[in-house]
Amino acid sequence: MKLAIMQPYFFPYIGYWQLINAVDRFILFDDVQYIRHGWINRNRVLKNGGGWKYVTIPVKRQGREMKIKDVLIAESADVSKIVLNSLIPYKKMAPFYKETISFVSEALSTVSDRHISTINEATIKLTASYLGIRTQIDVSSKLNLDYSQVKGPGDWAFEISKQIGAEEYINPVGGRELFDKQKFASANIKLQFIKPRDMVYQQDGLKFEPWLSIIDVLMFNGREKTISMLNEYEITE
C-alpha cells in the first residue's frame, strides 16, 4: 500500500492532488500544531489585471500549542462569501468559470462546521471525487495513532507508515532532507518523492502565475484537462 500524509490545506495547488492521486491511501494530518501564515486557511488566486492575491479565511486567535483540528473560523467570517467574492475576476477571463464556480459553491455549502480542518477535509474529499481520484482519504486524529516515538519532524511519517502497514511512503520532493531513507528501509518501507512537472497554461493572456490554487487550474483548463494534468509528475528516490 502506497501512503502519503499532508496537512489539510485549503483548496491546495495541483501538486497536492497529484500526490493524492499517486497513492492508495492519503492521510490528512490534523493533530499537529497549527502554524500561522501557512496553507490551512488560505491559498492564492489571480487578481484583476494580473498577479496573485491570497484568499484568506479568518480564524480565531490561536494559542501556541493549538492543533489544526481545534482551530475555529472567526465568528464573523462567511466562508462561501469570502471565497466566491475573491473569484469574481475570473468571470470575465476564465473559459470554465461557470462550471468551476458551481462546483466550488456546492462544495462549500456541504459543511456547516466552524472548524477550518473540517471544511478542508470536506472540500478535499469533494474535489478529489470531482477529479476522479479514488484514493482512500482519512484523518489522522480519527485513527488512534501513537506518536510516543516521534522525536523529530522526519519521524511522523515513519511512525504512521509503520502503524498502518504502508509498504511505500511518498512525500513532496521539497521535504527530502527531513527523512532518513535507511530508517524507512529497516522497516521495509520504500521511501520515494514526488515532483510536479512544470505546467504552463493560458491565464487570459496575463503573465503566467504558477502553482495557484486548484481553483485556478479548473477555471482555465476545465475538469477533463485538469484530470489529465494529475499525471504530470515524476517519482524519484
Helices and strands as residue ranges (DSSP letters): E 2-6, H 14-22, E 25-28, E 42-46, E 52-56, G 68-70, H 79-86, G 88-92, H 97-109, H 116-130, E 136-139, G 140-142, H 155-164, E 168-172, G 173-178, H 181-186, E 190-196, H 214-229, E 233-236
